[in-house]
Amino acid sequence: MPAVWVGIDSGKRAHHCVVIDQAGKVLLSMRVENDEGVLLELIAKVVEIAAGGDVCWATDLNAGGAALLIELLAAHEQKLLYIPGRIVHHAAATYRGDGKTDAKDARIIADQARRMRTDLQPVRGGDQISVDLRLLTARRNDLICDRVRAINRLRATLLEYFPALERAFDYSKKAPLILLGRYQTPESIRRTGLTRLAGWLKKHGCRNSAKMAEKALVAANSQHTVLPTQTTGSALVARLTAQINTLDAEIDDVDAQITDLFRQHESADVLLSMPGFGPVLAATFLANIGGNLEAFDSVDRLASVAGLSPVPRDSGRISGNLHRPRRFNRRLLRTCYLAALSSLKNSPASRIYYDRKRGEGSPINRPSSPSPAAASMSSGPCSVTTPSTRRQCQAAELRRLDRNIEIPNGRERRGPRPRPAGQRSSPSPGTAAGEDPPVFAGADSPVRTAAPSQLPGARIRGPGRRGSDRSFRVTPASPDSPDAPPSVGQRPVPG
């Protein structure tokens, strides 16, 4: 057993360190700068306090601001545990006082490592290739986001003075950007003419140059009014087009670096042999697992970390109540999800499984956890905040019952067989409300779909605020007709 435990509340510029003994007595509490010399002095002081005994360090960060400290501890062969900040936040509620300070957080981290948690994972450093791939894939993701933002700005600017051209092309492709690099206004396109425009596009490597020139000319001929925003807007469109082209060149360069570095890894051939994995996705997967599978005791552990394994929420007589996990590696989940979709093109087994689940009505055509960008731009129920619009959205959900019905007791109803009056049911033992099946699940989901008119008392699944699960019980249209579906204007009653 260690002689002392050290809790580190990590930060960008400074860390707070608290050292406690086996009885929980604080032996040291100090703030240290995130500088190599100061951190080395801290390590020496803690080792001196331990007086030859073992030291157990714990931190709430495993990258970023704690990277220098982690490397120094590894160089001095010190044991380091990782406690996620979410765990520290919830554990703080079990300690006295409502105040929050860095010293208190560091004390909680040390105490959790001392006696509260026996399942904490040690911080393992990845190999050099995986570390480099983690930085490169993160940079690639930033560039992709910048490109999407630039394209959205480009379309918004075009809409200010040339809406016909804005809706004519998909500006995430290369050819429309080549067109906008030279021609941004209706007058310039009409003045060039169909033949000259098609020849210029073909010369610059555009596919289907004749068809594209024809679409551009049709858009130009549909608008002869010069808007006040055209002069400035066309200049901005030219700048945004150049910015997108620069981003494309940088993305290609980063992709080349990722591919070259990934192929030097010993597991490159194994990952590329898996359906759906190319160099970029395989490199992202490798970066998120640390270069090898030593941190995972089993395949089940890897699936749990990736968010692919449902978690049970059983209580009392309710069993088999599986839900989507809330804590998982979202980058790893996204990588597995994209690989699963990509495997549909070249893996017959994946295609057969996908078609079968889609035929059963399983909504597996979207990721289990949407990205922040998709969630912020969503026009679905999760973006509704006001009570009136939320009620309208709930009414719209009633018209989509064929995809969102959870049958009580997990029983499938294929005919108009109403439930006996007064019968009560326990929650479904199947998947939870609003839960998507795991991407790589091998078993069929016990939840099936049926016609709304055949399901009195069923529960409608719909996302709540911030992606949480929420369900509403459909009330009968009238007491005389318990099997009648609710009207659109009828407000669902929380179940």
C-alpha positions in Angstrom: 0.0 0.0 0.0 1.3 3.5 -0.8 2.6 5.6 2.0 1.1 8.8 0.6 -1.4 9.8 -2.0 -1.1 12.9 -4.1 -4.0 14.7 -5.7 -3.4 17.0 -8.6 -6.0 19.5 -9.7 -4.5 20.2 -13.1 -4.8 23.5 -15.0 -3.3 25.3 -18.0 -0.9 27.6 -16.1 -0.7 26.0 -12.7 -1.7 22.9 -10.7 -2.7 22.5 -7.1 -1.2 19.6 -5.2 -2.4 18.0 -2.0 -0.6 15.1 -0.3 -2.4 13.0 2.3 -1.3 10.0 4.4 -3.0 6.7 5.1 -5.2 8.3 7.7 -6.3 11.1 5.3 -4.3 13.8 7.1 -3.1 16.6 4.7 0.7 16.7 4.7 1.2 19.2 1.9 -1.0 21.6 0.0 0.5 24.0 -2.5 0.0 25.6 -5.9 2.8 25.0 -8.4 3.3 26.5 -11.8 3.1 24.3 -14.9 6.9 24.6 -15.5 9.4 21.8 -15.6 11.7 23.1 -12.9 8.9 23.7 -10.4 7.3 20.3 -11.2 10.6 18.5 -10.6 11.0 20.2 -7.2 7.4 19.1 -6.4 8.2 15.5 -7.2 11.4 15.6 -5.1 9.5 17.1 -2.2 6.7 14.4 -2.4 9.3 11.6 -2.5 11.0 13.1 0.5 7.7 13.2 2.4 7.0 9.5 1.5 10.4 8.7 3.2 11.1 5.7 0.9 7.5 4.5 0.7 5.4 4.2 -2.4 3.6 7.2 -3.8 0.3 7.2 -5.7 -0.4 10.2 -7.8 -3.9 11.0 -9.2 -5.0 13.7 -11.6 -8.2 14.8 -13.3 -6.5 15.4 -16.7 -4.7 12.9 -18.9 -3.6 15.3 -21.7 -3.4 19.0 -22.4 -2.3 21.0 -19.4 -1.2 17.9 -17.5 1.0 16.6 -20.4 4.3 17.9 -18.9 3.5 16.6 -15.4 2.5 13.1 -16.8 5.8 12.8 -18.8 7.9 13.8 -15.8 6.1 11.3 -13.5 6.6 8.6 -16.1 10.3 9.5 -16.3 10.6 9.1 -12.5 8.6 5.8 -12.5 5.8 7.2 -10.4 2.4 5.6 -10.3 -0.3 7.9 -11.8 -4.0 7.3 -11.8 -6.6 9.1 -13.8 -9.9 10.4 -12.2 -12.2 12.1 -14.8 -13.4 15.5 -13.8 -17.0 14.4 -13.9 -16.3 11.9 -11.1 -14.6 14.6 -9.1 -17.5 16.9 -9.5 -20.1 14.3 -8.3 -17.8 13.2 -5.5 -17.6 16.8 -4.2 -21.2 16.5 -3.2 -20.3 13.9 -0.6 -17.9 16.2 1.2 -18.7 18.9 3.7 -19.3 22.4 2.5 -20.6 23.9 -0.7 -17.5 25.9 -1.6 -15.3 24.9 -4.6 -11.6 25.6 -4.6 -8.6 24.1 -6.4 -7.3 22.9 -3.0 -10.6 21.2 -2.2 -10.7 19.5 -5.6 -7.1 18.3 -5.2 -8.0 17.0 -1.7 -11.0 15.1 -3.1 -8.8 13.6 -5.9 -6.3 12.3 -3.4 -9.0 10.9 -1.1 -10.7 9.2 -4.0 -7.5 7.5 -5.0 -6.8 6.6 -1.3 -9.9 4.8 -0.2 -13.0 5.5 -2.4 -12.2 4.0 -5.8 -10.4 0.7 -6.5 -11.2 0.7 -10.2 -9.2 3.7 -11.3 -7.1 3.2 -14.5 -3.5 4.2 -14.6 -2.4 6.8 -17.1 -0.6 5.0 -19.9 1.5 6.8 -22.4 1.1 5.8 -26.1 3.8 5.1 -28.5 5.3 7.9 -30.6 3.3 7.1 -33.7 0.0 7.1 -31.9 0.9 10.4 -30.1 1.7 12.0 -33.5 -1.4 10.6 -35.0 -3.5 12.1 -32.2 -2.2 15.5 -33.0 -2.5 15.1 -36.8 -6.1 13.7 -36.7 -7.1 16.5 -34.3 -5.7 19.1 -36.7 -7.5 17.4 -39.6 -10.8 17.6 -37.7 -10.2 21.4 -37.1 -9.5 21.9 -40.8 -12.7 20.1 -41.8 -14.7 22.2 -39.4 -13.1 25.4 -40.8 -13.9 24.3 -44.3 -17.6 23.6 -43.4 -17.8 27.1 -41.8 -16.3 28.7 -44.8 -18.7 27.0 -47.2 -21.6 28.1 -45.1 -20.4 31.7 -45.1 -19.9 31.4 -48.9 -23.5 30.2 -49.4 -24.9 32.9 -47.1 -23.0 35.6 -49.0 -24.1 34.3 -52.4 -27.7 34.4 -51.1 -27.4 38.1 -50.5 -26.9 39.0 -54.1 -27.2 35.9 -56.4 -29.6 33.3 -54.9 -30.1 31.4 -58.2 -26.4 30.5 -58.3 -26.4 29.6 -54.6 -28.9 26.9 -55.1 -27.5 25.7 -58.4 -24.4 23.8 -57.1 -23.0 21.9 -54.2 -20.1 24.0 -53.0 -18.5 21.3 -51.0 -17.2 20.0 -54.4 -14.3 21.2 -56.4 -15.9 22.3 -59.7 -18.3 25.0 -58.3 -15.4 26.5 -56.4 -13.4 26.7 -59.6 -16.3 28.6 -61.2 -16.6 31.0 -58.3 -12.9 31.7 -58.4 -13.4 33.5 -61.7 -17.1 34.3 -62.1 -19.1 35.6 -59.1 -21.9 37.8 -60.7 -24.7 37.2 -63.2 -23.3 39.8 -65.6 -19.9 38.1 -65.8 -21.4 34.7 -66.6 -23.8 36.0 -69.3 -21.0 38.0 -70.8 -18.7 34.9 -71.1 -21.3 32.8 -72.8 -22.0 29.1 -72.8 -19.2 27.9 -75.2 -16.4 30.0 -73.6 -17.5 29.2 -70.1 -17.6 25.4 -70.8 -14.2 25.6 -72.4 -12.7 27.5 -69.5 -14.1 25.0 -67.0 -12.8 22.0 -68.9 -9.4 23.6 -69.2 -9.3 24.0 -65.4 -10.2 20.3 -64.8 -13.9 20.5 -64.1 -16.0 17.3 -64.8 -19.1 17.7 -66.8 -18.0 21.2 -67.8 -20.7 21.6 -70.4 -23.6 20.7 -68.1 -22.1 22.8 -65.3 -21.7 25.8 -67.7 -25.3 25.4 -68.8 -26.6 25.4 -65.2 -24.5 28.5 -64.4 -25.9 30.3 -67.4 -29.5 29.4 -66.6 -28.9 30.9 -63.1 -27.4 34.0 -64.6 -30.3 34.5 -67.0 -32.9 34.1 -64.3 -31.6 37.3 -62.5 -31.1 40.7 -64.2 -31.5 42.9 -61.1 -28.3 44.2 -59.6 -28.6 44.2 -55.8 -26.8 46.7 -53.6 -24.8 43.9 -52.0 -23.4 42.6 -55.2 -20.1 44.6 -55.3 -19.0 43.8 -51.8 -20.6 40.4 -51.8 -18.8 39.2 -55.0 -15.4 40.3 -53.5 -16.1 38.4 -50.3 -17.1 35.3 -52.3 -13.8 35.4 -54.2 -11.9 35.6 -50.9 -13.9 32.8 -49.3 -13.4 30.6 -52.4 -9.6 31.1 -52.1 -9.8 30.3 -48.4 -11.6 27.0 -49.1 -9.1 26.1 -51.8 -6.3 26.7 -49.3 -8.0 24.6 -46.7 -8.5 21.8 -49.2 -4.7 21.9 -50.0 -3.9 21.8 -46.3 -6.3 18.9 -45.7 -4.7 16.9 -48.5 -1.2 17.6 -47.0 -2.4 16.5 -43.5 -4.0 13.4 -45.0 -0.7 12.5 -46.7 1.2 12.9 -43.4 -1.4 10.7 -41.6 -1.2 8.0 -44.2 2.6 7.9 -44.3 2.9 7.9 -40.5 0.1 5.3 -40.0 1.7 2.8 -42.4 4.8 2.8 -40.2 2.8 1.3 -37.3 2.9 -2.5 -36.7 -0.9 -2.8 -36.6 -1.5 -0.9 -39.9 -2.1 -4.0 -42.0 -4.5 -5.5 -39.5 -6.6 -2.4 -39.2 -6.7 -1.9 -43.0 -7.9 -5.4 -43.4 -11.1 -4.6 -41.4 -14.1 -3.6 -43.6 -14.7 0.1 -43.5 -11.3 1.2 -42.3 -9.1 3.3 -44.5 -5.9 5.1 -43.5 -7.5 8.1 -41.9 -10.2 6.2 -39.9 -7.7 3.6 -38.9 -5.2 6.2 -37.8 -8.0 8.0 -35.7 -8.8 4.6 -34.1 -5.2 4.0 -33.3 -4.7 7.4 -31.8 -7.7 7.1 -29.5 -6.7 3.7 -28.1 -3.1 4.7 -27.5 -1.4 2.6 -30.2 -2.3 -0.8 -28.8 -5.0 -2.7 -26.8 -3.0 -3.0 -23.6 -5.3 -0.6 -21.8 -8.4 -2.8 -22.5 -8.8 -6.1 -20.6 -11.2 -7.5 -23.1 -13.2 -6.8 -26.2 -16.2 -5.9 -24.0 -14.1 -3.2 -22.3 -13.2 -1.7 -25.7 -16.9 -1.7 -26.7 -17.8 0.0 -23.5 -15.2 2.7 -23.8 -16.3 3.3 -27.4 -20.0 3.6 -26.4 -21.0 0.6 -28.5 -22.2 -1.5 -25.5 -25.6 -0.7 -24.0 -25.8 -0.5 -20.2 -28.5 -2.0 -18.0 -30.7 0.1 -15.7 -32.5 -2.6 -13.8 -34.4 -2.1 -10.6 -36.6 -4.5 -8.6 -38.7 -6.6 -11.0 -37.5 -4.7 -14.1 -34.7 -6.4 -15.8 -33.1 -6.3 -19.2 -33.7 -2.5 -19.4 -30.8 -1.5 -21.6 -29.9 2.1 -22.3 -27.4 4.0 -24.2 -24.2 4.8 -22.1 -23.6 8.4 -21.1 -19.8 8.3 -20.6 -17.7 7.1 -23.4 -15.1 8.2 -25.9 -17.0 10.2 -28.5 -14.1 10.3 -31.0 -13.8 6.6 -30.8 -17.6 6.1 -31.3 -17.6 8.4 -34.3 -14.7 6.5 -35.8 -16.5 3.2 -35.4 -19.8 4.6 -36.7 -18.1 6.0 -39.9 -16.3 2.7 -40.4 -19.6 0.8 -40.1 -21.2 3.0 -42.7 -18.2 2.8 -45.0 -18.3 -1.0 -44.7 -21.7 -1.1 -46.4 -20.0 -0.5 -49.7 -17.6 -3.5 -49.7 -18.8 -5.8 -47.0 -21.8 -8.1 -47.9 -22.3 -9.1 -44.3 -22.6 -5.5 -43.2 -25.0 -4.7 -46.0 -27.2 -7.7 -45.2 -27.3 -6.8 -41.5 -28.0 -3.1 -42.2 -30.8 -3.9 -44.7 -32.4 -6.4 -42.3 -32.4 -3.9 -39.4 -33.7 -1.1 -41.6 -36.5 -3.4 -42.7 -37.4 -4.0 -39.1 -37.6 -0.2 -38.6 -34.5 0.3 -36.5 -33.2 3.9 -36.8 -29.6 3.0 -37.3 -29.1 5.5 -40.1 -27.7 8.1 -37.6 -25.0 8.0 -34.9 -25.9 7.1 -31.4 -24.4 10.4 -30.1 -24.8 13.4 -32.5 -21.9 15.8 -32.9 -22.1 19.2 -31.2 -22.3 20.9 -34.6 -25.2 18.6 -35.7 -27.0 19.1 -32.3 -26.6 22.9 -32.5 -28.0 23.0 -36.1 -30.8 20.6 -35.5 -34.3 21.6 -36.3 -35.8 18.6 -34.5 -37.3 18.2 -31.0 -34.0 18.7 -29.2 -33.7 22.3 -30.5 -37.1 23.4 -29.2 -37.0 25.4 -26.1 -40.3 27.3 -25.7 -43.4 25.6 -24.3 -45.6 26.4 -27.3 -43.1 25.2 -29.9 -42.4 22.2 -27.8 -46.1 21.3 -27.8 -46.1 21.7 -31.6 -43.1 19.5 -31.9 -44.7 16.9 -29.7 -47.8 17.0 -32.0 -45.5 16.5 -35.0 -44.0 13.5 -33.2 -47.4 11.9 -33.0 -47.5 11.8 -36.8 -44.2 9.8 -36.8 -45.3 7.0 -34.5 -44.4 4.4 -37.1 -40.8 5.0 -36.2 -41.0 5.9 -32.5 -43.3 3.4 -30.8 -42.1 1.4 -27.9 -44.4 -1.6 -27.2 -45.1 -2.2 -23.5 -43.8 -5.6 -22.2 -41.8 -5.9 -25.4 -44.7 -7.7 -27.2 -45.4 -7.2 -30.9 -48.9 -6.4 -32.0 -49.5 -7.2 -35.7 -53.3 -7.0 -35.7 -56.0 -4.8 -34.2 -56.0 -6.5 -30.8 -56.8 -4.0 -28.1 -55.5 -4.4 -24.6 -58.1 -5.3 -22.0 -59.4 -2.3 -20.1 -57.6 -1.5 -16.9 -54.6 -3.7 -17.7 -51.3 -2.2 -16.5 -47.9 -3.0 -17.8 -44.4 -2.7 -16.6 -41.7 -0.8 -18.5 -40.3 -2.5 -21.6 -37.4 -4.8 -21.0 -36.0 -3.8 -24.4 -33.9 -0.9 -25.3 -34.5 2.4 -23.6 -36.6 5.3 -24.9 -34.8 7.2 -27.7 -31.9 4.7 -27.8 -30.3 3.6 -31.0 -29.0 0.1 -31.3 -25.2 -0.3 -31.1 -23.5 0.0 -34.5 -21.9 -3.4 -34.2 -24.6 -5.2 -32.3 -25.1 -8.8 -33.3 -28.5 -9.5 -31.7 -31.9 -8.2 -32.8 -33.5 -5.6 -30.7 -36.6 -6.8 -28.8 -38.4 -3.5 -29.6 -40.5 -3.6 -32.8 -42.8 -1.2 -34.5 -46.5 -1.4 -35.2 -49.3 0.9 -36.4 -50.3 3.7 -34.0 -53.9 2.7 -34.0 -53.0 -0.8 -32.8 -51.1 0.5 -29.7 -53.3 2.1 -27.0 -51.2 3.1 -24.0 -47.9 2.8 -25.9 -45.1 5.2 -25.1 -43.7 7.7 -27.7 -40.0 8.0 -27.6 -38.5 11.3 -28.3 -35.3 13.2 -27.4 -35.5 15.6 -24.5 -33.3 18.6 -23.7 -29.6 18.2 -24.5 -30.1 14.8 -26.0 -31.6 13.2 -22.9 -34.3 10.5 -23.3 -37.9 11.5 -22.7 -41.1 9.5 -23.3 -44.7 10.5 -23.3 -47.8 8.3 -22.9 -50.4 8.7 -25.5 -53.8 9.3 -23.9 -56.9 7.8 -25.7 -58.9 10.1 -27.9 -62.1 9.4 -25.8 -63.1 7.0 -23.0 -65.4 5.2 -25.4 -62.7 4.3 -27.9 -59.6 3.2 -26.0 -58.0 2.0 -29.2 -58.4 5.3 -31.1 -55.1 7.1 -31.9 -54.7 10.6 -30.4 -55.5 13.7 -32.5 -52.7 16.0 -33.6 -53.8 18.8 -31.3 -54.0 16.5 -28.3 -51.2 17.2 -25.7 -49.3 14.1 -24.6 -49.3 13.4 -20.9 -46.0 12.6 -19.3 -45.7 8.9 -18.7 
